[in-house]
Amino acid sequence: ADARQALRDAGLTRITVTKEFSDTVAAGKVLSQTPPEGTEVAPDTDIALVISDGAESTTVPNVQGDDFTSAQSDLQKAGFDVSKQEADSDQPKGTVLSQSVPAGQKAKTGSTVVLTVATGFNTVPNTVGKTPEDAQSALQDAGFVPQVGTNTEDPTMTPGDPDIVSSQSPSNGRRQVGGTITINVKHAPAGP
């Protein structure tokens, strides 16, 4: 508006304005003009102004749950740079857990979308003292395959007490998702 007004104030009225995206010139500022600034022209000369519309933005695709290679490709095709960080989770290695710019949101073309990607490892939950059902559920939720090993009678338990996990192997630490965790169960003696 300021550029158009300055041209009108100079007696020039045949002004055509177009807009273009620019990563370097702020929205609303002049990118270029024809004829160039400082050129002497007659009042009936056509003046063309190109005004910046700011940086172009693009809708960010949803890549959560995809494998990293596919997600990276989709984001690059949409015009974004991709950065990767890793995190443990119950998901297989390379699975995109989250993205720094939510799917469906507009972001500046060329900006970086950070993807958090599964390492393929997770921390084994401690299931000792839980019922076998709760232990199996906790292990499955963490991405592991539970397996019942031994099931032994514990004379210190009262008849009717629920079965409980007495030990597990491996007992803790980071393990590869999909690995087997063996739980050993103890049960109460049979009642009289």
C-alpha positions, 0 to 999 in steps of 0.5 A: 500500500505504501509503495502504491501510494508513493507512486500515485503521489508521483503522478503515476496511476497505471499500477499493476500489483502481483504477489509472490512467495518469498523466503527472504522478503517480509510479507507486504514489502516490494520484491521488485518493480518494473521499471526499476526505482529511479527511472524517469517515466511518463505519467501514463507508464505502466508500473508493475509491482511484485509484493512479497506474500511471505514464505510459502506454507504447506500442510504437514502430512501425518507420518506418525506410525509410519517407518522413518524412511517412508515418513522422511520421503513424504515430508521431503516431497511436501517441501520440508527438511527432516531431522530425526531423534530417537526414543525407546518405546513399545514400537518396532525400530524405525517407527515414527512415534511423533512429529514436531509439527502436527499433521494438518497444520501449515508450516513454512516450506523448507522448515524442519520437521523433527521426527521422534523415531523408535529405537526398537528397545524399551525398558522391561517393566518389573512384574514381580508381585503382580498376578500373571495376567497383570504381568503379561498385560504389562509386558505386552503393553511394553512391546514384549512377548510374555512367557510363563516359565515355572509355576511352583507351589509356595507353602508360605502362601495361604490357600485361596491367595491369587497366583503371583509372579515370583521372578522374571528373566530378564528382570530389568533394563533395556531390551529389544522390543518383541523379545521374550520375557519369562515370568515364573509364578508361585501359587498357594497350596491347595486347601484342606 
